[in-house]
Amino acid sequence: MRLADVGELRLIEELSARFPPFSNDITAAIGDDAAALELDGRTLLLSTDMMIEGVHFDPALFTPYQIGFKLVSSGVSDIFAMGGRPRWCLLNLALPAETEESFLGLFLDGLSEAMRRYRLQLVGGDTAGSRLISTALTVAGTAGERLIRRSGASVGDGIYVSGPLGEASCGYELLKVIGSPVRLERGERCRLPISWRSAEALLRRFLLPEAVEPPVRGERITSMIDVSDGLFLDLTRLCRESSVGARLYEERIPVTEALRECSAFLGRDPYGFITAGGEDYQQLFTAGGDLDGPARIGEVTEEGLYIVRKDGSEQEIRPEGYQHFADQR
């Protein structure tokens, strides 16, 4: 059977089964946002993310600056999802021989700006020639007072999200309508039949995303995952690791006016962007009791995954979202 038939989740399950942890210094391995290693009384977090031409970005739509910036935010979000602080990184960069120096300079500008925002230090990596642009960033960080994993949710916990979802994927669809790079980092604007304020917010969420830290202290959180592949898919992953179910309520999920306006322009329902869009780099987490601030969008149940729609009907949640091999950007 081909990988296109089974998808990314099946590959991860295979890797986890073949390479289980065998030493006591590994606290978290495959199946969490980052690996957690115990070293001399401290917990080291490690995560890596790739950006490959034609898979994660289209050079006809991205600027080199945006590729570098987004690469950093993607890796940092994984460290935040474990309740940690990003500190160091390693860069792998493969470029075609005909790549212009100007591309490299702008890529490094975006990389360095994002690293400055997160107080991240580049300490090494590797370079190579390639037919396509391919880059990967390994981010290392330190855990907080308590390591947060995907596997800590309990029945009765509330399910929360750190901020609005669906904006990045809607921004991607809007960018495809524009059909060319938008140099937001230079203050560039586009003429569109919708407000530029709404359009810019969604384009920025896709092209220059900022990873979001959990808005509450770590001791209140029982489990967490960053929303990189879509609400339904990432919720499925969290519930699978915690061996629990979930019930969400559509009316409680935050929807911005920018998403409503741009979805209407595109002739799309915001619901699809919110539940299956991905790349928002918000944090989806569970916590006991009520929290002030973050939106409580559901609760943890014993089994099953369901969402109560605005009309009161209950639908089963299926793991919809971006999966490599099964999907293509």
C-alpha positions as CSV (number, residue, x, y, z in Angstrom):
1,M,0.0,0.0,0.0
2,R,1.3,3.5,-0.9
3,L,1.9,6.3,1.6
4,A,-0.7,8.3,-0.3
5,D,-3.2,5.7,0.8
6,V,-2.3,5.6,4.5
7,G,-1.1,9.2,5.2
8,E,1.3,10.8,7.6
9,L,-0.3,9.4,10.8
10,R,0.4,5.8,9.7
11,L,4.1,6.7,9.0
12,I,4.5,8.2,12.5
13,E,2.9,5.2,14.1
14,E,5.3,2.9,12.2
15,L,8.3,5.0,13.3
16,S,7.1,5.0,16.9
17,A,6.7,1.2,16.9
18,R,10.1,0.6,15.4
19,F,12.1,3.1,17.5
20,P,10.7,3.0,21.1
21,P,12.7,4.8,23.8
22,F,15.1,2.4,25.5
23,S,16.8,4.7,28.1
24,N,15.6,6.4,31.2
25,D,16.7,9.8,30.1
26,I,14.0,10.1,27.4
27,T,10.8,11.6,28.9
28,A,9.0,12.2,25.6
29,A,9.8,10.9,22.1
30,I,7.8,10.3,18.9
31,G,4.2,11.3,19.4
32,D,4.7,14.7,21.0
33,D,5.5,18.2,19.6
34,A,9.1,17.9,20.7
35,A,11.4,15.3,22.3
36,A,12.2,15.7,26.0
37,L,15.5,14.5,27.3
38,E,16.7,14.6,30.9
39,L,20.2,15.9,31.2
40,D,21.9,16.7,34.6
41,G,18.6,17.6,36.3
42,R,17.2,19.7,33.4
43,T,14.8,18.9,30.6
44,L,16.1,19.6,27.1
45,L,13.4,19.9,24.3
46,L,14.2,19.2,20.7
47,S,12.1,19.7,17.6
48,T,12.7,20.0,13.9
49,D,10.7,21.3,11.0
50,M,11.3,21.4,7.2
51,M,10.2,23.8,4.5
52,I,10.6,22.2,1.0
53,E,9.9,24.0,-2.3
54,G,6.7,22.7,-3.9
55,V,5.5,21.1,-0.6
56,H,5.5,23.8,2.1
57,F,5.9,26.9,-0.1
58,D,5.7,28.1,-3.7
59,P,8.4,30.5,-4.7
60,A,5.9,32.2,-6.9
61,L,3.9,33.2,-3.8
62,F,6.5,33.5,-1.0
63,T,9.3,36.0,-0.7
64,P,12.6,34.5,0.6
65,Y,12.2,36.6,3.8
66,Q,8.9,34.9,4.5
67,I,10.3,31.5,4.0
68,G,13.0,32.1,6.6
69,F,10.6,33.8,9.1
70,K,8.0,31.1,8.9
71,L,10.6,28.3,9.3
72,V,11.6,29.7,12.7
73,S,8.0,30.2,13.9
74,S,7.1,26.7,13.0
75,G,9.8,25.2,15.1
76,V,9.3,27.6,18.0
77,S,5.6,26.7,18.2
78,D,6.5,23.1,19.0
79,I,8.7,24.1,21.9
80,F,5.9,26.4,23.2
81,A,3.5,23.4,23.0
82,M,5.6,21.5,25.5
83,G,5.6,24.4,27.9
84,G,9.2,25.3,27.1
85,R,11.4,28.2,26.1
86,P,13.3,28.1,22.8
87,R,17.0,28.8,23.1
88,W,19.2,27.4,20.3
89,C,18.8,26.2,16.7
90,L,20.6,24.3,13.9
91,L,19.9,25.3,10.3
92,N,20.1,22.9,7.3
93,L,19.9,24.6,4.0
94,A,20.0,23.0,0.5
95,L,19.9,25.3,-2.5
96,P,20.2,25.0,-6.3
97,A,23.6,26.2,-7.7
98,E,21.8,28.9,-9.7
99,T,20.3,30.5,-6.6
100,E,20.9,34.3,-6.5
101,E,22.8,35.8,-3.6
102,S,19.9,38.2,-3.1
103,F,17.6,35.2,-2.3
104,L,20.0,34.0,0.3
105,G,20.3,37.5,1.8
106,L,16.6,38.0,2.1
107,F,16.1,34.5,3.5
108,L,18.6,35.1,6.2
109,D,17.0,38.5,6.9
110,G,13.7,36.7,7.7
111,L,15.4,34.0,9.6
112,S,17.3,36.5,11.8
113,E,14.3,38.7,12.5
114,A,12.2,35.8,13.7
115,M,15.2,34.5,15.8
116,R,15.5,38.0,17.3
117,R,11.8,38.0,18.3
118,Y,12.1,34.6,20.1
119,R,15.6,35.2,21.5
120,L,16.8,32.2,19.6
121,Q,20.5,31.6,18.8
122,L,21.9,29.8,15.7
123,V,24.7,27.5,16.8
124,G,25.3,25.3,13.7
125,G,23.9,23.2,10.9
126,D,24.7,22.0,7.4
127,T,24.5,23.3,3.8
128,A,24.2,21.4,0.5
129,G,23.4,21.7,-3.2
130,S,20.0,20.6,-4.4
131,R,17.6,20.7,-7.3
132,L,15.0,22.4,-5.1
133,I,15.1,24.7,-2.2
134,S,14.9,22.7,1.0
135,T,15.6,23.9,4.5
136,A,15.1,22.5,8.0
137,L,15.5,24.1,11.4
138,T,16.1,22.1,14.6
139,V,15.1,24.0,17.7
140,A,16.3,23.2,21.1
141,G,14.9,24.6,24.3
142,T,14.4,24.1,28.0
143,A,11.2,22.9,29.7
144,G,9.4,25.0,32.3
145,E,8.9,23.8,35.8
146,R,6.6,21.1,34.5
147,L,6.8,19.4,31.1
148,I,3.5,19.5,29.2
149,R,2.6,16.6,26.9
150,R,-0.2,15.5,24.6
151,S,-1.0,12.6,27.0
152,G,-2.2,14.4,30.1
153,A,-5.8,15.1,29.4
154,S,-8.5,13.7,31.8
155,V,-12.2,13.3,31.5
156,G,-13.9,16.5,32.6
157,D,-11.1,18.8,31.5
158,G,-12.0,21.9,29.5
159,I,-10.7,22.2,25.9
160,Y,-9.2,25.6,25.1
161,V,-7.6,27.4,22.2
162,S,-5.1,30.2,22.6
163,G,-6.6,32.3,19.8
164,P,-8.6,32.3,16.5
165,L,-8.2,29.5,14.0
166,G,-8.6,29.3,10.2
167,E,-6.9,32.6,9.4
168,A,-3.7,31.1,7.9
169,S,-5.5,28.7,5.5
170,C,-7.9,31.4,4.4
171,G,-4.9,33.7,3.9
172,Y,-3.3,31.0,1.7
173,E,-6.4,30.9,-0.5
174,L,-6.5,34.7,-0.7
175,L,-2.8,34.7,-1.7
176,K,-3.6,32.2,-4.5
177,V,-6.2,34.7,-5.8
178,I,-3.6,37.5,-5.8
179,G,-1.2,35.1,-7.6
180,S,2.1,36.8,-6.7
181,P,4.2,37.5,-3.6
182,V,3.0,40.2,-1.2
183,R,6.0,41.8,0.5
184,L,4.3,42.4,3.8
185,E,7.7,42.8,5.4
186,R,8.2,46.0,3.3
187,G,4.7,47.3,3.9
188,E,3.4,46.3,0.4
189,R,-0.4,46.4,-0.1
190,C,-2.7,45.0,-2.7
191,R,-5.9,46.2,-4.4
192,L,-8.7,43.9,-3.4
193,P,-12.5,44.2,-3.2
194,I,-12.3,43.7,0.6
195,S,-10.7,45.8,3.3
196,W,-6.9,45.7,3.3
197,R,-7.0,45.5,7.1
198,S,-8.8,42.1,6.9
199,A,-6.7,40.9,4.0
200,E,-3.4,41.8,5.6
201,A,-4.3,40.1,8.9
202,L,-4.9,36.8,7.1
203,L,-2.0,37.1,4.7
204,R,0.3,37.9,7.6
205,R,-1.0,34.9,9.6
206,F,0.0,32.6,6.7
207,L,3.2,34.3,5.4
208,L,4.7,35.8,8.6
209,P,3.1,33.8,11.5
210,E,4.1,34.3,15.0
211,A,4.1,31.3,17.3
212,V,1.7,31.8,20.2
213,E,2.6,30.8,23.8
214,P,-0.1,29.4,26.0
215,P,-2.0,32.3,27.7
216,V,-2.1,30.7,31.1
217,R,0.6,29.3,33.5
218,G,1.8,25.8,32.7
219,E,0.6,24.2,36.0
220,R,-3.0,24.7,35.0
221,I,-2.6,22.9,31.7
222,T,-3.0,19.1,31.6
223,S,-2.1,18.5,27.9
224,M,-1.3,20.6,24.8
225,I,-0.6,20.5,21.1
226,D,0.1,23.3,18.6
227,V,-2.4,23.7,15.8
228,S,-0.3,23.3,12.8
229,D,-2.3,20.8,10.7
230,G,-5.9,21.7,11.6
231,L,-8.1,21.7,14.6
232,F,-9.8,18.4,14.0
233,L,-6.6,16.5,13.1
234,D,-4.5,17.9,16.0
235,L,-7.4,17.3,18.4
236,T,-7.5,13.7,17.2
237,R,-3.8,13.4,17.9
238,L,-4.1,14.9,21.4
239,C,-7.0,12.6,22.3
240,R,-5.3,9.6,21.0
241,E,-2.2,10.2,23.1
242,S,-4.4,10.8,26.2
243,S,-6.8,7.9,25.5
244,V,-9.8,10.1,25.8
245,G,-12.7,11.6,23.7
246,A,-13.8,15.1,23.2
247,R,-16.9,17.2,22.5
248,L,-16.5,20.6,20.9
249,Y,-19.1,23.4,20.4
250,E,-19.0,25.3,17.1
251,E,-20.6,28.4,18.6
252,R,-17.7,28.7,21.2
253,I,-14.9,28.6,18.6
254,P,-13.6,32.2,18.0
255,V,-14.1,33.6,14.5
256,T,-12.6,36.9,13.5
257,E,-14.3,39.5,11.4
258,A,-11.3,39.3,9.0
259,L,-12.0,35.6,8.5
260,R,-15.7,36.2,7.9
261,E,-15.0,38.9,5.4
262,C,-12.3,37.1,3.4
263,S,-14.3,33.8,3.5
264,A,-17.3,35.6,2.0
265,F,-15.1,37.1,-0.7
266,L,-13.8,33.6,-1.6
267,G,-17.2,32.0,-1.5
268,R,-16.2,29.7,1.3
269,D,-17.6,28.7,4.7
270,P,-15.3,29.8,7.6
271,Y,-16.0,26.5,9.3
272,G,-13.8,24.6,6.8
273,F,-10.9,26.9,7.4
274,I,-11.3,26.7,11.2
275,T,-11.6,22.9,11.5
276,A,-9.2,21.7,8.8
277,G,-7.0,24.6,7.7
278,G,-3.9,24.4,9.8
279,E,-0.8,26.5,10.0
280,D,-2.2,28.9,12.7
281,Y,0.4,27.9,15.3
282,Q,-2.1,28.6,18.1
283,Q,-2.1,26.2,21.1
284,L,-4.9,23.7,21.7
285,F,-4.8,22.6,25.3
286,T,-6.8,21.0,28.1
287,A,-7.1,22.2,31.7
288,G,-9.1,21.4,34.8
289,G,-11.7,24.0,35.9
290,D,-12.5,27.2,34.2
291,L,-9.8,29.6,32.9
292,D,-10.1,33.3,32.3
293,G,-9.0,34.6,28.9
294,P,-8.6,31.7,26.5
295,A,-11.7,30.4,24.7
296,R,-13.2,27.2,26.1
297,I,-14.4,25.4,23.1
298,G,-15.3,22.0,24.5
299,E,-14.6,19.4,27.1
300,V,-12.8,16.1,27.4
301,T,-15.0,13.0,27.4
302,E,-14.5,9.3,28.0
303,E,-14.6,8.4,24.3
304,G,-15.6,9.5,20.8
305,L,-14.9,12.8,19.1
306,Y,-17.9,15.0,18.3
307,I,-18.8,18.6,17.6
308,V,-22.1,20.3,18.4
309,R,-23.0,22.5,15.4
310,K,-24.7,25.8,15.8
311,D,-28.1,24.2,14.8
312,G,-27.8,21.8,17.8
313,S,-26.9,18.8,15.7
314,E,-24.0,16.6,16.8
315,Q,-21.5,15.4,14.2
316,E,-18.6,13.0,14.5
317,I,-15.2,14.6,14.2
318,R,-13.0,13.1,11.6
319,P,-9.2,13.8,11.5
320,E,-9.5,16.4,8.7
321,G,-6.5,18.6,8.1
322,Y,-3.2,18.6,6.3
323,Q,-1.4,15.3,6.1
324,H,1.8,14.7,4.0
325,F,1.6,12.1,1.4
326,A,-2.2,12.1,1.4
327,D,-2.4,15.9,0.6
328,Q,-0.5,18.4,-1.4
329,R,-0.2,22.1,-0.8
